[in-house]
Amino acid sequence: MTTTSALEVTLAPDTAPAVRGRGRTRVLSILRSVGGSLGVILAVVTLTFLVTHVVAPDPTNLFLGSAGFASAADEAVAREQVRADLGLDKPLPEQYALFLAQLAQGDLGKSFQTGRPVLTDLTDRFAATAELASYALLFGVVVGVVMGVFSAARPGRAFDRVSRTVSIAWIATPQFWVGLMLVWLFTVQFQVLPGPIGRLPIGVRPPPDITGFYVLDGVLTGRFDTAGKAAAQLVLPVVTLAIGLAAPIAKVVRTAMVESLGSDYIRTARALGFGTTRIRFVYALKNGLLPVVTILAGIVAFTLCGSILVEGIFGWPGVGNYSLQAIRTSDFPVIQAFVLYASAIYVLIYEVLNIVYGFVDPRSRA
């Protein structure tokens, strides 16, 4: 008893500072990572500002259009007036300073197209993008994991060969082409799914806004007919996005599973008589969690930010389609806001991933 107390007294002063030191190191590491990420966002936003203001077409075309002028001088005066109204007549450094000052206050400017605050437009459209991304992620992850697990279960067999071929084809095929082919096949030829006209058929009122997800809101408010129509509108864009998501997930899951199934602890589990299903779906799949988590982080970010062309094809009124229209019309505030939105999504997801890794991966705690 006396010996134990002596050991406790001897070790406590030495171990406590070590534990506190590791905690401080972890906090400092997170702070450095966050600081670096904020620097990346600032650099990306700055580059976008320069590109839109130096290289992009003149945004005054959006306001003047094909208006007729009595003379070239009248047109020049009108353009200068529009540029002054938009604040584009100031020197570029001054425009940049004003942009950063507004950004620090949470002001993303006003859209040249809608005349509304860009933040309001993005907020109104985010639910549409989030609904599309959520169902696409769910479908893509399920299909990808199932393909990867069953391919790894019998490597080199028929299913594995077909699965790998399909995955390569899905990765190599542009999503916009997949979307166009699905519309041509299921809407034009077989006429079994609605056309690419947005979240609801023309003339159908949206359900009361609870979550912003039309299918879920329709169910929650008892408007099941509206929920069904919203679900039908989701099918083609969800499948288009999910195909591109499932392929890399299947490849990563297969690689991780094959490596796990060939490891010593799996052979020991088989020798001890554990069932095949338990070995595959509990031990082997769990061991391959880290690489899957890594790719899922990038996929989530891509789905929320990279669905521009898919939203454009299906007339989906989300953030991607909004930014696509902004690119076409040189709507500088919207383009800058979308780049900021995309950068923040990627940085946030990967920062969360780094923190999760610190708790999941024992090597990061060494």
Secondary structure, 3 states (H helix, E strand, C coil): CHHHHHHHHHHHHHHHHHHHHHHHHHHHHHHHHHHHHHHHHHHHHHHHHHHHHHCCCCCHHHHHCCCCCCCHHHHHHHHHHHHHHHCCCCCHHHHHHHHHHHHHCCCCCECCCCCCEHHHHHHHHHHHHHHHHHHHHHHHHHHHHHHHHHHHHCCCCHHHHHHHHHHHHHHHCCHHHHHHHHHHHHHHHCCCCCCCCCCCCCCCCCCCCCCCCHHHHHHHCCCHHHHHHHHHHHHHHHHHHHHHHHHHHHHHHHHHHHHHHCCHHHHHHHHCCCCHHHHHHHHHHHHCHHHHHHHHHHHHHHHHHCCHHHHHHCCCCCHHHHHHHHHHHCCHHHHHHHHHHHHHHHHHHHHHHHHHHHHHCHHHHC
